[in-house]
Amino acid sequence: MKGFFVVGTDTDVGKTVVTAGIAAALRARGLACVPCKPVQSGVAKSPAEGDVGFLLEACGNPIEPELANVYSFKTPVTPSVAAKKEGVEIDRRKIGESVAALGKEYEWVIVEGAGGLLAPIGANWSNAEMAFDLGLPLVLVARAGLGTINHTLLTVQAARDRGLAIAGIVLNGARKDGKDVSEESNAAEIAARTNVPIVGTIPWLPEISVEKRQSAGLAAAIERFVNIDRLLENQPQAPARVAQDDLRHLWHPFTQALEWEQEPPLVIERGDGVYLWDIHGKRYIDGCSSLWANVHGHRRAEIDRAIREQLGRVAHSTLLGLTHEPAVELARRLLQIAPEGLTRVFYSDDGSTAVEVALKMAYQYWKNRGEDRRTFLSFENAYHGDTVGAVSVGGMDLFHGAFAGLLFKTLRVPYPEKENYLDNFAFIAKEKEKEIAAVIVEPMAQGASGMRLMVGNAMKEIREICDKHGILLIADEVAVGFGRTGKMFACEHDGVTPDFLCLAKGITGGYLPLAATLTKEDIFRAFRAPFAEKKTFFHGHTYSGNPLACAAAIASLDCFEKDRTLEKLQPKIALLAEMLAPLKAHPHVKHLRQRGFLAGIELVKDKEKRVEYAMDERIGAKICRRAREHGVLLRPLGNTLVLMPPLSIEETDLRALVSALIRSLQEVCGS
Ligand SMILES: *Cc1c(COP(=O)(O)O)cnc(C)c1O
């Protein structure tokens, strides 16, 4: 759908005339164009009476007024208040659908908002969100005279903060009381300060006023004062260009280019809550939390605001030799909620570096104490990231095999998925206690191996065995941290405090790269010595503890409290289990694994004869590809389908997500 969303810097700036004028001008040029105004208030009787009537009249009444309007209120106040007063609930989705229906009939739709950009339409949304939903660039109508600069600059800033494109600004001489001197200079001032084109200044013209309801000659009048060509240039870029350039310039992570090139890439343009939209306007549920990161949804107002406010102060300043409040405040907040006994926070950029930091700290800790412990004990099928140290303690052949020659040796034991699985672990810990610097483990569930689950109180046992032999314990909660297992941290299930807690992915609510390695005071102290003793931890990254990322992380923790995220998650965990349960009997489901809000569905080609799907059948990828058609984004792990939606997902969306997954599975595998 092409078009514009016409919005004012204020009410009564002449939006309706501009909307009608643009629509009439495009029609006069022979384009299929229709105006509409989904929400209006202060209209005595039928929708046709208000601005909607004028809009349609200006275009020769191409459609019925009911099609150009969804909500009309009698009360002359802002729509959210009028709706409440008249006992109506404004449905955001219905507005989108109604305008999209016009877009199917007409190539161009010119949508008039209701009042100024932030004028409230629903409880927590405004014209800005309406424009966002429709994906149309704004035409900003401002008063031509005195006072317009401040209003216009504020509106442009508010639009930009919300990712809304502005095609142009029209200054309208809506005032009847003659011209004021500022009209001469306003356009140049606004253009210089916003870098948005002023596409026209319309003088007060009685013949096109809304009051007179005379629209004849409107198209010609608008063409005379508004540079319509300039406005049309500012439609969004053709989507094909992004796809083409992607194939030419990008190298995608964890992706086989040969497969990637087989079909046009899915290009994501925007997100809101649990939804993501592609550049064609198709909406998807973000079923994998944008790779296990998103917690409270996309465009969460509080997190957006926190980042913006921090951006207003400073975007980045180093923690090497300096400090800043967001890093300090976040550390305090993390330690408040982390398992008891963790007292120090070391920042880095992502999960892999959080792990590298823990490994190097553990290694040097022993060195600083005069002991030489060179190896680590890790678990089969573990995944701890992609940097060389993290890969060394990883155990996934598919990902790590190619680098075998590059890695340091570690000891490896089976993950405690079954009873007695820790026997081996206990034995090696005892045999090699003086050689092992630390044990590294993904508590409660291994993520990347396909959601393999720990049984019993394995974490507690691991902690006890480590204590018995004086081995440090690294808990990699990069995937399971921040509520995914139903508790804030997975270690809480067994009441365990690790010596190192690695956090990343969800730490910023899924907004920005940031990681933290939390540790205990005695470990910190082992590095604290006169410089010449060479006990300093010489490790750090340029963007360690970046202030924007820390601000996002603090806001995300606030959201956990404000929303009571973990409390509200419990019934959703139960619902997920209930919806997945029938899959246990499915002929192509080998294992169904769920821990909290993490779920893995392992597929099998023939359950009875125990025939696995071959790697080149790409069964997981095929099902996820199919799920897209049903409006859901998922990413598989080999033959395991993974469900990991944002914790904020509502029940209806969770149901839609699981249904789409099951349907895709049926369609691809047969039942
Ligand atoms: C994703 C992940 C990592 C690596 O995190 P990155 O941010 O991708 O470097 C490490 N450990 C676990 C358990 C993970 O799931």
The ligand as an ORCA input file, in Angstrom:
! r2SCAN-3c Opt
* xyz 0 1
  C      23.867    -18.064     22.916
  C      24.686    -18.684     23.972
  C      26.007    -18.293     24.186
  C      26.702    -17.315     23.294
  O      26.154    -16.054     23.345
  P      26.460    -15.006     22.171
  O      25.834    -13.759     22.656
  O      25.810    -15.558     20.946
  O      27.924    -14.925     22.028
  C      26.681    -18.850     25.246
  N      26.086    -19.758     26.044
  C      24.821    -20.151     25.851
  C      24.227    -21.145     26.785
  C      24.072    -19.651     24.802
  O      22.831    -20.070     24.584
*
